[in-house]
Amino acid sequence: MADFDNPLQILDSFPGATSGYPFGPGALVYKVGEKMFALVADDMEPFRISLKCEPDLALELRAQYPGAVSAGYHLNKRHWNTIEMNDTIPKEELEEWIGHSYDLVVAGLPLHQRESLR
């Protein structure tokens, strides 16, 4: 993956990724194929990113990073983690988690949508 200075650059880099504020200011939603793969609380300091995650991995990451990773805020806590951007998480891991979230959502899209993203 390319080198990014800002997590929003990572989110913007995925094929078919769109972003907007359907819930109002402070809740930047990233979608692929009309399905959300990230939610950024960009009105907080430090800001937070919620990402979709396999349930077992979600629990593992919360245990590994208790001060930075928690159950998804206002989301399905089994399938979403919220990450506080407080420099605790290595950049490479965050990039991997964002990619994992994107891949999970893409895998659930209809075949014709998945193929158009290649």
N, CA, C and O atoms as a GROMACS GRO file, in nm:
protein
  472
    1MET      N    1   0.084  -0.118   0.000
    1MET     CA    2   0.000   0.000   0.000
    1MET      C    3   0.089   0.124   0.000
    1MET      O    4   0.198   0.124   0.056
    2ALA      N    5   0.041   0.229  -0.063
    2ALA     CA    6   0.117   0.353  -0.072
    2ALA      C    7   0.135   0.416   0.066
    2ALA      O    8   0.065   0.380   0.161
    3ASP      N    9   0.228   0.508   0.075
    3ASP     CA   10   0.254   0.577   0.200
    3ASP      C   11   0.159   0.697   0.212
    3ASP      O   12   0.154   0.782   0.124
    4PHE      N   13   0.083   0.702   0.322
    4PHE     CA   14  -0.014   0.808   0.343
    4PHE      C   15   0.019   0.884   0.469
    4PHE      O   16   0.069   0.827   0.566
    5ASP      N   17  -0.010   1.014   0.468
    5ASP     CA   18   0.012   1.098   0.585
    5ASP      C   19  -0.112   1.105   0.673
    5ASP      O   20  -0.102   1.135   0.792
    6ASN      N   21  -0.228   1.078   0.616
    6ASN     CA   22  -0.354   1.098   0.684
    6ASN      C   23  -0.445   0.979   0.657
    6ASN      O   24  -0.454   0.935   0.542
    7PRO      N   25  -0.512   0.924   0.758
    7PRO     CA   26  -0.602   0.810   0.735
    7PRO      C   27  -0.711   0.839   0.632
    7PRO      O   28  -0.758   0.747   0.566
    8LEU      N   29  -0.752   0.965   0.618
    8LEU     CA   30  -0.855   0.996   0.519
    8LEU      C   31  -0.804   0.973   0.378
    8LEU      O   32  -0.881   0.939   0.288
    9GLN      N   33  -0.673   0.991   0.357
    9GLN     CA   34  -0.614   0.962   0.226
    9GLN      C   35  -0.626   0.813   0.196
    9GLN      O   36  -0.648   0.774   0.081
   10ILE      N   37  -0.610   0.730   0.297
   10ILE     CA   38  -0.624   0.585   0.278
   10ILE      C   39  -0.766   0.554   0.237
   10ILE      O   40  -0.789   0.482   0.140
   11LEU      N   41  -0.863   0.607   0.310
   11LEU     CA   42  -1.004   0.581   0.282
   11LEU      C   43  -1.041   0.626   0.140
   11LEU      O   44  -1.114   0.557   0.070
   12ASP      N   45  -0.989   0.741   0.100
   12ASP     CA   46  -1.018   0.794  -0.034
   12ASP      C   47  -0.954   0.714  -0.146
   12ASP      O   48  -0.996   0.724  -0.262
   13SER      N   49  -0.853   0.633  -0.115
   13SER     CA   50  -0.775   0.566  -0.218
   13SER      C   51  -0.839   0.438  -0.273
   13SER      O   52  -0.793   0.385  -0.374
   14PHE      N   53  -0.943   0.388  -0.210
   14PHE     CA   54  -1.001   0.261  -0.253
   14PHE      C   55  -1.093   0.279  -0.373
   14PHE      O   56  -1.168   0.377  -0.381
   15PRO      N   57  -1.088   0.183  -0.468
   15PRO     CA   58  -1.175   0.191  -0.586
   15PRO      C   59  -1.322   0.199  -0.547
   15PRO      O   60  -1.370   0.119  -0.466
   16GLY      N   61  -1.392   0.295  -0.604
   16GLY     CA   62  -1.535   0.308  -0.581
   16GLY      C   63  -1.573   0.373  -0.450
   16GLY      O   64  -1.692   0.386  -0.421
   17ALA      N   65  -1.475   0.414  -0.369
   17ALA     CA   66  -1.505   0.475  -0.240
   17ALA      C   67  -1.566   0.614  -0.261
   17ALA      O   68  -1.517   0.694  -0.339
   18THR      N   69  -1.675   0.639  -0.188
   18THR     CA   70  -1.738   0.770  -0.188
   18THR      C   71  -1.751   0.815  -0.043
   18THR      O   72  -1.750   0.732   0.048
   19SER      N   73  -1.764   0.944  -0.022
   19SER     CA   74  -1.779   0.993   0.114
   19SER      C   75  -1.880   1.106   0.118
   19SER      O   76  -1.904   1.175   0.018
   20GLY      N   77  -1.938   1.122   0.234
   20GLY     CA   78  -2.035   1.229   0.252
   20GLY      C   79  -2.083   1.233   0.396
   20GLY      O   80  -2.036   1.157   0.480
   21TYR      N   81  -2.176   1.322   0.422
   21TYR     CA   82  -2.228   1.344   0.557
   21TYR      C   83  -2.379   1.316   0.564
   21TYR      O   84  -2.457   1.408   0.590
   22PRO      N   85  -2.422   1.191   0.540
   22PRO     CA   86  -2.566   1.162   0.543
   22PRO      C   87  -2.628   1.177   0.681
   22PRO      O   88  -2.749   1.195   0.692
   23PHE      N   89  -2.549   1.171   0.786
   23PHE     CA   90  -2.599   1.184   0.924
   23PHE      C   91  -2.578   1.325   0.979
   23PHE      O   92  -2.612   1.353   1.094
   24GLY      N   93  -2.522   1.413   0.898
   24GLY     CA   94  -2.497   1.550   0.941
   24GLY      C   95  -2.349   1.573   0.970
   24GLY      O   96  -2.268   1.481   0.960
   25PRO      N   97  -2.314   1.697   1.006
   25PRO     CA   98  -2.174   1.732   1.032
   25PRO      C   99  -2.114   1.648   1.143
   25PRO      O  100  -2.181   1.611   1.239
   26GLY      N  101  -1.986   1.618   1.126
   26GLY     CA  102  -1.913   1.544   1.229
   26GLY      C  103  -1.915   1.393   1.212
   26GLY      O  104  -1.850   1.322   1.287
   27ALA      N  105  -1.990   1.344   1.113
   27ALA     CA  106  -1.999   1.200   1.090
   27ALA      C  107  -1.977   1.173   0.941
   27ALA      O  108  -2.071   1.156   0.865
   28LEU      N  109  -1.849   1.171   0.902
   28LEU     CA  110  -1.811   1.150   0.763
   28LEU      C  111  -1.818   1.001   0.732
   28LEU      O  112  -1.745   0.921   0.791
   29VAL      N  113  -1.906   0.963   0.639
   29VAL     CA  114  -1.931   0.824   0.605
   29VAL      C  115  -1.859   0.790   0.474
   29VAL      O  116  -1.871   0.862   0.375
   30TYR      N  117  -1.786   0.679   0.476
   30TYR     CA  118  -1.723   0.626   0.354
   30TYR      C  119  -1.798   0.501   0.313
   30TYR      O  120  -1.822   0.411   0.394
   31LYS      N  121  -1.835   0.496   0.184
   31LYS     CA  122  -1.910   0.383   0.131
   31LYS      C  123  -1.843   0.329   0.007
   31LYS      O  124  -1.766   0.396  -0.061
   32VAL      N  125  -1.876   0.203  -0.020
   32VAL     CA  126  -1.844   0.140  -0.148
   32VAL      C  127  -1.970   0.065  -0.187
   32VAL      O  128  -2.024  -0.012  -0.108
   33GLY      N  129  -2.018   0.088  -0.309
   33GLY     CA  130  -2.141   0.024  -0.352
   33GLY      C  131  -2.258   0.054  -0.261
   33GLY      O  132  -2.343  -0.033  -0.238
   34GLU      N  133  -2.265   0.176  -0.210
   34GLU     CA  134  -2.373   0.221  -0.120
   34GLU      C  135  -2.372   0.154   0.017
   34GLU      O  136  -2.469   0.168   0.092
   35LYS      N  137  -2.267   0.082   0.050
   35LYS     CA  138  -2.254   0.017   0.181
   35LYS      C  139  -2.140   0.083   0.257
   35LYS      O  140  -2.032   0.106   0.202
   36MET      N  141  -2.163   0.114   0.382
   36MET     CA  142  -2.064   0.183   0.464
   36MET      C  143  -1.949   0.090   0.503
   36MET      O  144  -1.971  -0.023   0.547
   37PHE      N  145  -1.825   0.139   0.486
   37PHE     CA  146  -1.709   0.063   0.535
   37PHE      C  147  -1.628   0.143   0.638
   37PHE      O  148  -1.538   0.088   0.700
   38ALA      N  149  -1.661   0.270   0.655
   38ALA     CA  150  -1.593   0.350   0.757
   38ALA      C  151  -1.682   0.469   0.795
   38ALA      O  152  -1.756   0.523   0.714
   39LEU      N  153  -1.671   0.506   0.922
   39LEU     CA  154  -1.741   0.623   0.975
   39LEU      C  155  -1.638   0.702   1.054
   39LEU      O  156  -1.578   0.652   1.149
   40VAL      N  157  -1.618   0.827   1.015
   40VAL     CA  158  -1.517   0.911   1.077
   40VAL      C  159  -1.584   1.020   1.159
   40VAL      O  160  -1.659   1.102   1.105
   41ALA      N  161  -1.558   1.021   1.288
   41ALA     CA  162  -1.605   1.129   1.375
   41ALA      C  163  -1.500   1.239   1.366
   41ALA      O  164  -1.408   1.247   1.448
   42ASP      N  165  -1.515   1.324   1.266
   42ASP     CA  166  -1.412   1.424   1.236
   42ASP      C  167  -1.430   1.554   1.314
   42ASP      O  168  -1.355   1.650   1.293
   43ASP      N  169  -1.529   1.558   1.402
   43ASP     CA  170  -1.548   1.678   1.483
   43ASP      C  171  -1.494   1.660   1.625
   43ASP      O  172  -1.516   1.744   1.712
   44MET      N  173  -1.423   1.548   1.648
   44MET     CA  174  -1.366   1.520   1.780
   44MET      C  175  -1.214   1.536   1.773
   44MET      O  176  -1.155   1.529   1.665
   45GLU      N  177  -1.153   1.558   1.887
   45GLU     CA  178  -1.007   1.569   1.893
   45GLU      C  179  -0.956   1.477   2.002
   45GLU      O  180  -0.987   1.501   2.119
   46PRO      N  181  -0.880   1.374   1.972
   46PRO     CA  182  -0.848   1.330   1.836
   46PRO      C  183  -0.970   1.266   1.770
   46PRO      O  184  -1.062   1.219   1.837
   47PHE      N  185  -0.969   1.267   1.636
   47PHE     CA  186  -1.084   1.211   1.568
   47PHE      C  187  -1.083   1.059   1.578
   47PHE      O  188  -0.982   0.998   1.613
   48ARG      N  189  -1.197   0.999   1.549
   48ARG     CA  190  -1.214   0.854   1.560
   48ARG      C  191  -1.263   0.797   1.428
   48ARG      O  192  -1.337   0.862   1.354
   49ILE      N  193  -1.220   0.674   1.399
   49ILE     CA  194  -1.265   0.602   1.280
   49ILE      C  195  -1.329   0.472   1.325
   49ILE      O  196  -1.270   0.396   1.402
   50SER      N  197  -1.450   0.446   1.277
   50SER     CA  198  -1.515   0.318   1.302
   50SER      C  199  -1.504   0.236   1.176
   50SER      O  200  -1.534   0.282   1.066
   51LEU      N  201  -1.460   0.109   1.193
   51LEU     CA  202  -1.436   0.020   1.081
   51LEU      C  203  -1.505  -0.114   1.103
   51LEU      O  204  -1.512  -0.164   1.216
   52LYS      N  205  -1.554  -0.171   0.996
   52LYS     CA  206  -1.612  -0.304   1.002
   52LYS      C  207  -1.500  -0.405   1.024
   52LYS      O  208  -1.388  -0.384   0.978
   53CYS      N  209  -1.530  -0.514   1.095
   53CYS     CA  210  -1.427  -0.609   1.131
   53CYS      C  211  -1.488  -0.746   1.156
   53CYS      O  212  -1.601  -0.756   1.204
   54GLU      N  213  -1.414  -0.851   1.124
   54GLU     CA  214  -1.458  -0.987   1.160
   54GLU      C  215  -1.474  -0.991   1.312
   54GLU      O  216  -1.388  -0.938   1.383
   55PRO      N  217  -1.581  -1.053   1.363
   55PRO     CA  218  -1.608  -1.049   1.507
   55PRO      C  219  -1.493  -1.098   1.596
   55PRO      O  220  -1.462  -1.033   1.696
   56ASP      N  221  -1.428  -1.208   1.563
   56ASP     CA  222  -1.318  -1.257   1.646
   56ASP      C  223  -1.200  -1.162   1.645
   56ASP      O  224  -1.138  -1.137   1.748
   57LEU      N  225  -1.169  -1.108   1.528
   57LEU     CA  226  -1.059  -1.012   1.517
   57LEU      C  227  -1.094  -0.884   1.592
   57LEU      O  228  -1.007  -0.823   1.654
   58ALA      N  229  -1.219  -0.842   1.586
   58ALA     CA  230  -1.260  -0.721   1.657
   58ALA      C  231  -1.230  -0.734   1.806
   58ALA      O  232  -1.177  -0.641   1.867
   59LEU      N  233  -1.264  -0.848   1.864
   59LEU     CA  234  -1.236  -0.870   2.007
   59LEU      C  235  -1.086  -0.872   2.035
   59LEU      O  236  -1.040  -0.818   2.135
   60GLU      N  237  -1.012  -0.935   1.947
   60GLU     CA  238  -0.866  -0.944   1.962
   60GLU      C  239  -0.802  -0.805   1.961
   60GLU      O  240  -0.715  -0.776   2.043
   61LEU      N  241  -0.845  -0.719   1.868
   61LEU     CA  242  -0.789  -0.584   1.858
   61LEU      C  243  -0.825  -0.499   1.978
   61LEU      O  244  -0.743  -0.419   2.024
   62ARG      N  245  -0.945  -0.515   2.030
   62ARG     CA  246  -0.985  -0.441   2.151
   62ARG      C  247  -0.899  -0.481   2.270
   62ARG      O  248  -0.862  -0.397   2.352
   63ALA      N  249  -0.866  -0.611   2.279
   63ALA     CA  250  -0.782  -0.658   2.388
   63ALA      C  251  -0.637  -0.611   2.371
   63ALA      O  252  -0.570  -0.579   2.469
   64GLN      N  253  -0.590  -0.606   2.247
   64GLN     CA  254  -0.452  -0.567   2.220
   64GLN      C  255  -0.430  -0.417   2.238
   64GLN      O  256  -0.322  -0.375   2.280
   65TYR      N  257  -0.532  -0.336   2.207
   65TYR     CA  258  -0.519  -0.190   2.214
   65TYR      C  259  -0.634  -0.132   2.298
   65TYR      O  260  -0.720  -0.061   2.244
   66PRO      N  261  -0.638  -0.160   2.428
   66PRO     CA  262  -0.754  -0.121   2.510
   66PRO      C  263  -0.777   0.030   2.520
   66PRO      O  264  -0.890   0.072   2.542
   67GLY      N  265  -0.676   0.111   2.504
   67GLY     CA  266  -0.695   0.256   2.512
   67GLY      C  267  -0.733   0.321   2.381
   67GLY      O  268  -0.772   0.437   2.378
   68ALA      N  269  -0.721   0.246   2.272
   68ALA     CA  270  -0.743   0.305   2.141
   68ALA      C  271  -0.854   0.238   2.061
   68ALA      O  272  -0.916   0.302   1.977
   69VAL      N  273  -0.880   0.110   2.086
   69VAL     CA  274  -0.979   0.036   2.008
   69VAL      C  275  -1.091  -0.008   2.101
   69VAL      O  276  -1.066  -0.071   2.204
   70SER      N  277  -1.213   0.026   2.064
   70SER     CA  278  -1.330  -0.012   2.144
   70SER      C  279  -1.442  -0.060   2.052
   70SER      O  280  -1.433  -0.047   1.930
   71ALA      N  281  -1.546  -0.115   2.112
   71ALA     CA  282  -1.662  -0.159   2.034
   71ALA      C  283  -1.719  -0.041   1.957
   71ALA      O  284  -1.718   0.072   2.006
   72GLY      N  285  -1.769  -0.067   1.838
   72GLY     CA  286  -1.821   0.039   1.752
   72GLY      C  287  -1.922   0.128   1.821
   72GLY      O  288  -2.021   0.080   1.876
   73TYR      N  289  -1.896   0.256   1.819
   73TYR     CA  290  -1.982   0.355   1.883
   73TYR      C  291  -2.106   0.375   1.796
   73TYR      O  292  -2.095   0.416   1.680
   74HIS      N  293  -2.224   0.347   1.851
   74HIS     CA  294  -2.352   0.357   1.780
   74HIS      C  295  -2.359   0.265   1.659
   74HIS      O  296  -2.430   0.294   1.563
   75LEU      N  297  -2.286   0.154   1.662
   75LEU     CA  298  -2.284   0.057   1.554
   75LEU      C  299  -2.297  -0.083   1.614
   75LEU      O  300  -2.291  -0.100   1.736
   76ASN      N  301  -2.314  -0.182   1.528
   76ASN     CA  302  -2.320  -0.321   1.575
   76ASN      C  303  -2.186  -0.355   1.640
   76ASN      O  304  -2.084  -0.364   1.571
   77LYS      N  305  -2.186  -0.372   1.769
   77LYS     CA  306  -2.062  -0.389   1.844
   77LYS      C  307  -1.991  -0.520   1.813
   77LYS      O  308  -1.872  -0.534   1.842
   78ARG      N  309  -2.060  -0.613   1.755
   78ARG     CA  310  -1.998  -0.740   1.717
   78ARG      C  311  -1.913  -0.724   1.591
   78ARG      O  312  -1.810  -0.791   1.576
   79HIS      N  313  -1.955  -0.636   1.502
   79HIS     CA  314  -1.892  -0.625   1.370
   79HIS      C  315  -1.816  -0.495   1.345
   79HIS      O  316  -1.759  -0.477   1.238
   80TRP      N  317  -1.815  -0.404   1.443
   80TRP     CA  318  -1.751  -0.275   1.421
   80TRP      C  319  -1.662  -0.239   1.539
   80TRP      O  320  -1.696  -0.264   1.655
   81ASN      N  321  -1.547  -0.181   1.509
   81ASN     CA  322  -1.457  -0.124   1.609
   81ASN      C  323  -1.445   0.025   1.585
   81ASN      O  324  -1.449   0.071   1.471
   82THR      N  325  -1.430   0.100   1.692
   82THR     CA  326  -1.400   0.243   1.682
   82THR      C  327  -1.258   0.264   1.732
   82THR      O  328  -1.222   0.221   1.841
   83ILE      N  329  -1.178   0.331   1.649
   83ILE     CA  330  -1.037   0.353   1.677
   83ILE      C  331  -1.015   0.501   1.705
   83ILE      O  332  -1.046   0.586   1.622
   84GLU      N  333  -0.962   0.531   1.823
   84GLU     CA  334  -0.926   0.669   1.856
   84GLU      C  335  -0.789   0.696   1.797
   84GLU      O  336  -0.693   0.623   1.824
   85MET      N  337  -0.778   0.801   1.718
   85MET     CA  338  -0.654   0.833   1.648
   85MET      C  339  -0.562   0.911   1.742
   85MET      O  340  -0.546   1.032   1.730
   86ASN      N  341  -0.501   0.837   1.836
   86ASN     CA  342  -0.416   0.899   1.938
   86ASN      C  343  -0.270   0.856   1.925
   86ASN      O  344  -0.195   0.863   2.022
   87ASP      N  345  -0.229   0.812   1.808
   87ASP     CA  346  -0.092   0.769   1.778
   87ASP      C  347  -0.053   0.639   1.847
   87ASP      O  348   0.066   0.605   1.852
   88THR      N  349  -0.148   0.567   1.901
   88THR     CA  350  -0.120   0.437   1.963
   88THR      C  351  -0.106   0.328   1.857
   88THR      O  352  -0.026   0.235   1.872
   89ILE      N  353  -0.184   0.339   1.752
   89ILE     CA  354  -0.190   0.235   1.648
   89ILE      C  355  -0.083   0.263   1.542
   89ILE      O  356  -0.079   0.373   1.487
   90PRO      N  357   0.003   0.166   1.514
   90PRO     CA  358   0.100   0.184   1.406
   90PRO      C  359   0.027   0.208   1.272
   90PRO      O  360  -0.074   0.145   1.244
   91LYS      N  361   0.081   0.298   1.194
   91LYS     CA  362   0.019   0.337   1.067
   91LYS      C  363  -0.007   0.216   0.976
   91LYS      O  364  -0.111   0.209   0.911
   92GLU      N  365   0.087   0.123   0.973
   92GLU     CA  366   0.071   0.006   0.887
   92GLU      C  367  -0.048  -0.079   0.930
   92GLU      O  368  -0.121  -0.133   0.846
   93GLU      N  369  -0.068  -0.091   1.062
   93GLU     CA  370  -0.182  -0.168   1.110
   93GLU      C  371  -0.313  -0.099   1.076
   93GLU      O  372  -0.408  -0.164   1.034
   94LEU      N  373  -0.319   0.032   1.094
   94LEU     CA  374  -0.439   0.105   1.061
   94LEU      C  375  -0.473   0.088   0.913
   94LEU      O  376  -0.589   0.066   0.878
   95GLU      N  377  -0.373   0.097   0.827
   95GLU     CA  378  -0.395   0.077   0.684
   95GLU      C  379  -0.452  -0.063   0.659
   95GLU      O  380  -0.542  -0.079   0.577
   96GLU      N  381  -0.400  -0.162   0.729
   96GLU     CA  382  -0.448  -0.300   0.715
   96GLU      C  383  -0.594  -0.312   0.760
   96GLU      O  384  -0.674  -0.378   0.695
   97TRP      N  385  -0.628  -0.248   0.872
   97TRP     CA  386  -0.765  -0.255   0.924
   97TRP      C  387  -0.863  -0.187   0.830
   97TRP      O  388  -0.975  -0.236   0.810
   98ILE      N  389  -0.823  -0.075   0.772
   98ILE     CA  390  -0.909  -0.006   0.676
   98ILE      C  391  -0.932  -0.096   0.554
   98ILE      O  392  -1.044  -0.108   0.505
   99GLY      N  393  -0.825  -0.158   0.505
   99GLY     CA  394  -0.837  -0.249   0.392
   99GLY      C  395  -0.927  -0.367   0.424
   99GLY      O  396  -1.005  -0.411   0.340
  100HIS      N  397  -0.916  -0.420   0.546
  100HIS     CA  398  -1.000  -0.531   0.591
  100HIS      C  399  -1.147  -0.490   0.589
  100HIS      O  400  -1.233  -0.566   0.543
  101SER      N  401  -1.177  -0.371   0.640
  101SER     CA  402  -1.315  -0.322   0.642
  101SER      C  403  -1.369  -0.309   0.500
  101SER      O  404  -1.480  -0.355   0.470
  102TYR      N  405  -1.292  -0.248   0.414
  102TYR     CA  406  -1.331  -0.231   0.273
  102TYR      C  407  -1.356  -0.368   0.209
  102TYR      O  408  -1.458  -0.387   0.143
  103ASP      N  409  -1.264  -0.461   0.228
  103ASP     CA  410  -1.276  -0.594   0.168
  103ASP      C  411  -1.400  -0.669   0.218
  103ASP      O  412  -1.466  -0.738   0.140
  104LEU      N  413  -1.432  -0.656   0.346
  104LEU     CA  414  -1.552  -0.720   0.400
  104LEU      C  415  -1.678  -0.667   0.332
  104LEU      O  416  -1.767  -0.744   0.296
  105VAL      N  417  -1.684  -0.537   0.314
  105VAL     CA  418  -1.802  -0.477   0.252
  105VAL      C  419  -1.808  -0.516   0.104
  105VAL      O  420  -1.915  -0.553   0.055
  106VAL      N  421  -1.696  -0.509   0.034
  106VAL     CA  422  -1.695  -0.546  -0.109
  106VAL      C  423  -1.737  -0.691  -0.126
  106VAL      O  424  -1.809  -0.723  -0.221
  107ALA      N  425  -1.694  -0.779  -0.038
  107ALA     CA  426  -1.729  -0.921  -0.048
  107ALA      C  427  -1.879  -0.944  -0.039
  107ALA      O  428  -1.930  -1.043  -0.092
  108GLY      N  429  -1.951  -0.853   0.026
  108GLY     CA  430  -2.095  -0.865   0.038
  108GLY      C  431  -2.173  -0.800  -0.075
  108GLY      O  432  -2.296  -0.809  -0.078
  109LEU      N  433  -2.104  -0.736  -0.167
  109LEU     CA  434  -2.172  -0.671  -0.279
  109LEU      C  435  -2.208  -0.774  -0.386
  109LEU      O  436  -2.146  -0.880  -0.395
  110PRO      N  437  -2.309  -0.744  -0.468
  110PRO     CA  438  -2.340  -0.832  -0.581
  110PRO      C  439  -2.220  -0.846  -0.674
  110PRO      O  440  -2.136  -0.756  -0.683
  111LEU      N  441  -2.211  -0.958  -0.742
  111LEU     CA  442  -2.097  -0.990  -0.828
  111LEU      C  443  -2.068  -0.879  -0.929
  111LEU      O  444  -1.952  -0.842  -0.946
  112HIS      N  445  -2.168  -0.825  -0.995
  112HIS     CA  446  -2.143  -0.722  -1.097
  112HIS      C  447  -2.080  -0.597  -1.036
  112HIS      O  448  -2.000  -0.530  -1.102
  113GLN      N  449  -2.114  -0.564  -0.911
  113GLN     CA  450  -2.050  -0.450  -0.845
  113GLN      C  451  -1.907  -0.482  -0.808
  113GLN      O  452  -1.818  -0.398  -0.824
  114ARG      N  453  -1.883  -0.603  -0.757
  114ARG     CA  454  -1.746  -0.643  -0.722
  114ARG      C  455  -1.657  -0.639  -0.845
  114ARG      O  456  -1.545  -0.589  -0.839
  115GLU      N  457  -1.706  -0.690  -0.955
  115GLU     CA  458  -1.626  -0.692  -1.078
  115GLU      C  459  -1.595  -0.552  -1.130
  115GLU      O  460  -1.487  -0.528  -1.184
  116SER      N  461  -1.689  -0.459  -1.112
  116SER     CA  462  -1.665  -0.323  -1.160
  116SER      C  463  -1.560  -0.250  -1.078
  116SER      O  464  -1.506  -0.149  -1.123
  117LEU      N  465  -1.529  -0.300  -0.957
  117LEU     CA  466  -1.429  -0.237  -0.872
  117LEU      C  467  -1.286  -0.285  -0.900
  117LEU      O  468  -1.190  -0.230  -0.847
  118ARG      N  469  -1.273  -0.385  -0.982
  118ARG     CA  470  -1.139  -0.438  -1.014
  118ARG      C  471  -1.063  -0.348  -1.105
  118ARG      O  472  -0.949  -0.378  -1.141
   0.00000   0.00000   0.00000
